């Protein structure tokens, strides 16, 4: 090997290492921002947000709108309306921390104590698996653990009137293929502003976008929001 060839090879190796290092640094920074969002939601004394879920699958579209209010002590008010398949629904779930009800009342879902991990499950749904998967059609175990990996930055852009940084990653429910996922994080507050999933089911493609609005973390919540209806 000539001296010139050796120098060229060395330069190529160094360039490759530098590119790999830059990609690793970006991945670390993207995951760092994502974890900051998770931590912000986990530690917030209260969460109050409106949301809209748009899902498209094989030409069929579904839109669900609602509001989620959460406070420490397993207190929750979760309202949503829309259609799941061909069935329209208008549902309200209320927990005062000691007892919860789901309205309209359904046989087999009588009022009783809320799950001990209700508060944790709600916070996890907002940060990882989303409103639809985590709180509306979730099985009792919430579809099981959700793993996130392969972080990288997307675009910086506005979502509504808020400046956001997109973080792309892969999310996977236990026993399922990972989904390409993007979350737009408010640069100032670290709250999620929007999340998009791209998925496959039975060989068919689908997508889901959740948009959050009027989000307030650590705000004062009217205690009446958690009052159970009188029987």
C-alpha positions in Angstrom: 0.0 0.0 0.0 1.4 3.4 -1.0 1.7 6.2 1.5 -1.1 8.1 -0.3 -3.4 5.1 -0.2 -2.7 4.6 3.5 -3.5 8.2 4.3 -6.7 8.0 2.3 -7.8 4.8 4.1 -7.0 6.4 7.5 -9.0 9.5 6.6 -12.0 7.4 5.6 -11.9 5.4 8.9 -11.7 8.6 10.9 -14.6 10.1 9.0 -16.7 7.0 9.6 -15.9 7.1 13.3 -16.8 10.8 13.5 -20.1 10.2 11.7 -20.9 7.3 14.0 -20.0 9.5 17.0 -22.2 12.3 15.8 -25.2 9.9 15.3 -24.6 8.5 18.8 -24.5 12.0 20.3 -27.8 12.9 18.6 -29.4 9.7 19.7 -28.3 10.4 23.3 -29.6 14.0 23.2 -32.9 12.9 21.6 -33.4 10.3 24.3 -32.5 12.8 27.0 -35.2 15.2 25.9 -37.7 12.3 25.7 -36.8 11.2 29.3 -37.2 14.8 30.4 -40.8 14.7 29.1 -41.5 11.4 30.9 -40.1 12.8 34.2 -42.1 16.1 33.8 -45.3 14.1 33.5 -44.4 11.6 36.2 -43.7 14.4 38.8 -46.5 16.8 37.9 -48.9 17.3 40.8 -51.7 17.7 38.3 -52.3 17.3 34.6 -55.1 19.0 32.7 -55.2 18.6 28.9 -57.6 18.4 26.1 -56.9 15.9 23.3 -58.0 14.7 19.9 -57.2 11.3 18.4 -57.3 10.8 14.6 -56.9 7.2 13.4 -56.8 6.0 9.8 -56.8 2.4 8.8 -57.6 1.0 5.3 -59.6 4.0 4.3 -61.6 4.2 7.5 -61.2 7.1 9.8 -62.0 7.6 13.5 -61.8 10.8 15.5 -62.1 10.9 19.3 -62.1 14.1 21.4 -61.9 14.6 25.1 -60.3 16.0 28.2 -58.1 14.3 30.8 -57.7 15.7 34.4 -55.4 13.9 36.8 -54.3 14.8 40.3 -52.3 13.1 43.0 -54.0 10.5 45.1 -55.5 8.5 42.2 -58.0 11.3 41.3 -59.1 11.3 37.7 -61.7 12.7 35.4 -61.4 11.3 31.9 -64.0 12.3 29.3 -64.1 11.2 25.7 -66.6 11.0 22.8 -66.3 9.6 19.3 -66.6 6.3 17.5 -64.8 3.0 17.9 -65.6 1.1 14.7 -69.3 1.7 14.0 -70.2 2.3 17.6 -70.5 5.9 18.9 -69.6 6.5 22.5 -69.7 9.3 25.1 -67.8 8.1 28.2 -66.8 9.7 31.5 -64.6 8.0 34.0 -64.3 9.6 37.5 -62.2 8.6 40.4 -62.1 10.5 43.7 -59.2 8.3 44.9 -61.3 5.9 46.9 -64.0 5.0 44.4 -64.5 5.3 40.7 -67.4 5.1 38.3 -67.7 4.9 34.5 -70.7 6.7 32.9 -72.9 5.6 31.3 -73.1 2.7 33.8 -72.5 -0.7 32.2 -73.4 -4.0 33.9 -70.3 -5.7 35.1 -68.5 -2.3 35.6 -70.2 -1.2 38.8 -68.6 1.5 41.0 -65.6 0.3 43.1 -62.1 1.1 44.2 -59.9 2.4 41.4 -56.8 0.4 40.4 -53.9 1.1 42.8 -51.7 2.0 39.9 -54.3 4.2 38.2 -52.3 7.4 38.5 -49.1 5.8 37.3 -50.9 4.1 34.3 -52.4 7.4 33.2 -49.1 9.2 33.3 -47.5 6.3 31.4 -50.2 6.4 28.8 -49.6 10.1 28.1 -45.9 9.7 27.8 -45.6 6.3 26.0 -48.5 4.3 24.5 -51.0 7.2 24.0 -54.5 8.0 25.0 -56.3 5.5 22.7 -54.1 2.4 23.5 -53.4 3.3 27.1 -56.8 4.5 28.4 -59.7 3.9 26.0 -59.2 0.4 24.6 -56.6 -0.9 27.0 -56.9 -4.3 28.5 -56.6 -4.6 32.3 -52.8 -4.7 32.1 -52.7 -1.8 29.7 -51.4 -4.0 26.8 -48.4 -4.8 29.0 -45.1 -3.0 29.2 -44.3 -0.6 26.4 -40.6 -0.4 25.3 -39.1 2.6 23.6 -35.8 2.7 21.7 -33.9 4.1 18.7 -34.3 7.8 19.5 -33.3 10.5 17.0 -34.3 14.1 16.5 -36.9 15.1 13.9 -37.7 18.7 12.9 -38.1 21.7 15.1 -41.4 23.2 14.3 -44.5 24.8 15.8 -47.5 22.8 17.0 -50.3 25.3 17.3 -48.6 28.3 18.8 -45.9 26.3 20.7 -42.4 25.7 19.6 -41.7 22.0 19.5 -38.9 19.5 19.0 -39.9 16.2 17.3 -38.3 13.1 18.7 -38.5 9.9 16.5 -38.3 6.5 18.2 -39.7 3.0 18.1 -42.4 1.8 20.6 -43.3 -1.8 21.1 -46.0 -3.5 23.1 -45.1 -6.9 24.5 -45.3 -9.5 21.8 -45.9 -7.0 19.0 -43.8 -5.5 16.3 -42.3 -2.1 17.1 -44.2 0.9 15.7 -42.5 4.0 14.2 -43.4 6.8 16.5 -42.9 10.5 16.7 -43.6 12.8 19.7 -43.5 16.6 19.5 -42.2 18.0 22.8 -42.8 21.6 24.0 -39.3 23.0 24.2 -40.2 25.2 27.1 -42.5 23.1 29.3 -41.3 19.6 28.2 -45.0 18.6 27.8 -46.1 16.5 24.8 -47.9 18.4 22.1 -48.5 15.7 19.5 -47.7 12.0 18.9 -48.0 10.0 15.7 -47.8 6.2 15.4 -47.5 4.2 12.1 -48.5 0.6 12.5 -49.3 -2.6 10.7 -52.1 -5.0 11.5 -52.8 -8.2 9.5 -50.5 -6.8 6.8 -52.4 -3.6 6.5 -51.0 -0.1 7.2 -52.5 2.4 9.5 -51.6 5.6 11.4 -52.8 7.4 14.5 -52.2 11.0 15.5 -52.9 12.4 19.0 -52.9 16.1 19.5 -52.9 17.7 23.0 -54.1 21.2 23.7 -54.7 23.6 26.6 -52.3 21.5 28.6 -51.6 22.7 32.2 -49.2 20.9 34.5 -49.2 21.6 38.3 -52.3 23.8 37.9 -55.0 24.2 40.5 -57.9 21.7 39.9 -61.4 22.3 41.1 -62.2 19.5 43.6 -65.7 19.2 42.1 -64.2 17.7 39.0 -63.6 14.5 41.0 -66.9 14.3 42.7 -68.8 11.1 42.0 -72.4 11.3 40.8 -75.0 10.6 43.5 -76.6 7.2 43.1 
